[in-house]
Amino acid sequence: MNELPFDQVRTLLAVVDEGTFDAAAAALHVTPSAVSQRIKMLEQRTGRVLLMRTKPVRPTESGQVVVRFARQLASLERDMQMELGIAADSGPARLPIAVNADSLATWFLPALTRVPQNPPICFDLHREDEAHTAALLREGRVMAAVTSSAEPVAGCTVRPLGLARYLPVASPQFAARHLSAGPLERCLPGAPVIVFDRRDELQDRFVRSLTSDGSGAGRLRHYVPTSEGFCDAVAAGLGWGLVPEPQAEPLLRSGALTELLPGRRVDVPLYWQQWKLDVPALALVAATIASAAAESLHNQD
Amino acid sequence: MNELPFDQVRTLLAVVDEGTFDAAAAALHVTPSAVSQRIKMLEQRTGRVLLMRTKPVRPTESGQVVVRFARQLASLERDMQMELGIAADSGPARLPIAVNADSLATWFLPALTRVPQNPPICFDLHREDEAHTAALLREGRVMAAVTSSAEPVAGCTVRPLGLARYLPVASPQFAARHLSAGPLERCLPGAPVIVFDRRDELQDRFVRSLTSDGSGAGRLRHYVPTSEGFCDAVAAGLGWGLVPEPQAEPLLRSGALTELLPGRRVDVPLYWQQWKLDVPALALVAATIASAAAESLHNQD
């Protein structure tokens, strides 16, 4: 990897970030044919196709590896210049982090406010989406992620943060109308349910844990893909759902929600994935997040 | 369009939804070569390339038009079977709708709870993302959208819903620390700011309306891409920002937020875009949303 000419690597990054060869040429102040030439040479040198010539241009799997390398290179270069006091006017450190929606809605932002802002660090948060977070990490578009996936992305380290706790709840009116005609395992599969998105299996798994025939939640499902919207939809009586403990507790106390199975909890392990790279701002944030998670989440054992 | 053989149109839809020719073949219970053959014939008949052979397969601009037609066809067919009482066990009506994050966090969910649920309608909400919402409507992946874009998508009607109102606010501690050294137009460009995502220009436009040199908000920007997270980040003192009125008001009353320019508001017009198609469930939802918006949003004039 060290043998790759940096101008070619930087050109690849510019093409991926700008989306087209022409836009990359404009950003780099070179001609489009120079951009095209550099990419061709880089592909010859690596022996791999690095870019899909779509609109916008997208890196191939091999291309993602080189793009991550390019971003890490830029980050290290910036740190070195800062330390040497020769940094160009490149602005404050910028930390792109992917965070799953429920963490962002509960413990994550208070944790971020604890990160010392001297020198200032700008947070560039992305909503985690498991389908894309691995690609975001692989391409180096985010430096770190709070995710429920324990599977390490290539080039990243993983450490457990703790367990996020969910409570199966509904509004009292909803429970009276849909869940009072018999035992829960019989009523629940036919009742309307709130589901975060197509990948959210929490509700189905919960129903399967109750029923003997292995059936999941019902067909009357509303998809509400924001954390607060999910909780609001349950409180409004559109359906039942598994709500994060910090959001459910005040609503249980006020009587806006009721537990479907008092005392029953569902725990989901969360992980911190980050680049294997010694960036001081990233290390500071990682340590702050880990200690905040230890206070806000439940213990793994 | 009426001349296109329906089996070929349905096959195109299956390929787009399943992502590969093989998966589409499995879903349709035919061989992959039959799928490939039908797509080729459809492309010959329309005289257009309909699919990009990427992984997953994606429709071209022309392909999107045919895909939308296929979805509308399926929706009409379903309605007809329901009316004739010959519907297969296809489940309740499912309405995919894209909604911008701030609407979803404020007035939209209470509006949805007013939609009569007899017969039941399942809501399939997508977070609006202007870059993708036009494509979602064009492909027919959503039937309707609440969006700040007045530009009608091909095949859709647009109607104004009203004005969403935003307040420029910060925490009192933040204002004392960053905005008390001089007039606002001098302090604001240097102060940390919360921005929703790369397409969010509200804060920059607000600063530009104050300054004479046309400069936008500062470089110390934190990106927080959820509506509630945005508001939480402002209240936590990470930066100033333009917060939707319904979220800002209780925090202004409790003293957690303070107005940067008392009385100053920024209004953003919202629109309802939907398929030009007479689906009863869609008409019911559109009417309910429009009347709820008239109550919750401000008047256009």
Interface residues (C-beta under 8 A of the other chain):
Chain A: M52 T54 G91 P92 A101 L104 A105 L109 P110 L112 T113 P120 C122 F123 D124 L125 H126 R127 P192 R219 L220 R221 H222 Y223 V224 P225 T226 S227 E228 G229 D232 A233 A236 G237 L238
Chain B: M52 T54 G91 P92 A101 L104 A105 L109 P110 L112 T113 P120 C122 F123 D124 L125 H126 R127 P192 R219 L220 R221 H222 Y223 V224 P225 T226 S227 E228 G229 D232 A233 A236 G237 L238
